[in-house]
Structure formats: C-alpha cells, structure tokens
Amino acid sequence: MVKLLAFSGSLRKNSYNQAIVVCAAQGAEAAGAEVTVVHLADYIAPLFSEDLEAHSGMPESARQFKTLLTEHDGIIIANPEYNSAFSAALKNAIDWASRMDEGESPLAPFKGKTATLMAASPGALGGLRGLASLRTLLSNLGMLVHPTQQAIANVHTLVDEQGVVTDEKTILKLHKLGAIASEFTAQLAK
C-alpha cells in the first residue's frame, strides 16, 4: 500500500485549498492509498536561514514536517496562488525539508517520490498560474510530478461553512485526482 501525504500550502484556518486537498485525499484512500492529511500551519518554522540553521539547527516543527515527507511515497498538494506563485509558507517548509542531515542522501524527502497538484481560488482561473512554478520547484527537487492537475475556480461557491466541498462535480474531479495520485505512486513503487 502506498503512503501519501496530503496538505495545502495555506496557513489559513478555513482554507479552501485545505478543503480540496481533504476531498482529493478521500479519492486516494478509496483507490487504496494510505493517506495522512496535515495542515501546514501545524509545522510553522522561522524563515530559512543558514545562519539560523548553523546556530540552532533545524527547528523541531520543520524536522517533523521533513520526517512526514520522508515517511511517505508521494504528496498531494493544494496550492494557494499568491501573486502567480506558491505561498511563502510552502516554500519555507520545502526549503527546511531539503536540508541534508548527516548520512542522508541529498533531497531524500523528495527524490524519486510523486507529487500531484491542485489549486483553488475564488477567482476565475482557480489558482492555475501558481501551479506552474510549484511544478518546476518540485521537479527540480527530483519529484515525479503527475501531468494531470486541477484548478478549482469560484471555490467559495463550492465549499460549505465547515470547509467541506459540497459540489458533486467538484467532488468527482477531486476524487479522480486523488485516485490518480494513488495509482501513479503505486505504479512507480513496483
């Protein structure tokens, strides 16, 4: 059974991107994956600095997130688009996780693992522009990024007050993307 880590790049409590990643995770689970859904806000770390790392080492929250990445075969990310890119919080988490520990191969939490991407926005493009830069970053880290992705436009009309996706078409799209993540990762694990 493949293990997938699902999270959004948003720190917002009622994040639309967290809502869609939870929905996609359900599709991955239905397709046979073991999925761990986390909220990036639980792994906040100071902005990455080599001086801070040399003085204090890796912050515990960053180490916990890196451990999660290392323990999973792939990731499902919902990316909030901030000025046509990914969030600073997501970039910071990735920067810390990319730091090599003694005896570890370079980029161990990422290299050879899968990534499946999605985004959500109240806007008409659904966060699509931010996925290109995230795809490039993850590919450069050695991840195998599935070509299928989802951008959910007008998401504020598709999610209820509890942060649950309620639109049936959107649920089907996200469940299908989750299943793709599961199957893609399983194929590469063979």
Stockholm file with secondary structure:
# STOCKHOLM 1.0

chainA/1-190         MVKLLAFSGSLRKNSYNQAIVVCAAQGAEAAGAEVTVVHLADYIAPLFSEDLEAHSGMPESARQFKTLLTEHDGIIIANPEYNSAFSAALKNAIDWASRMDEGESPLAPFKGKTATLMAASPGALGGLRGLASLRTLLSNLGMLVHPTQQAIANVHTLVDEQGVVTDEKTILKLHKLGAIASEFTAQLAK
#=GR chainA/1-190 SS CCEEEEEESCCCTTCHHHHHHHHHHHHHHHTTCEEEECCGGGGCCCCCCHHHHHHHCSCHHHHHHHHHHHHSSEEEEEECCBTTBCCHHHHHHHHHHTSCCTTCCTTTTTTTCEEEEEEECSSTTTTHHHHHHHHHHHHHTTCEEEEEEEEETTGGGTBCTTSCBCCHHHHHHHHHHHHHHHHHHHHHHC
#=GC SS_cons         CCEEEEEESCCCTTCHHHHHHHHHHHHHHHTTCEEEECCGGGGCCCCCCHHHHHHHCSCHHHHHHHHHHHHSSEEEEEECCBTTBCCHHHHHHHHHHTSCCTTCCTTTTTTTCEEEEEEECSSTTTTHHHHHHHHHHHHHTTCEEEEEEEEETTGGGTBCTTSCBCCHHHHHHHHHHHHHHHHHHHHHHC
//
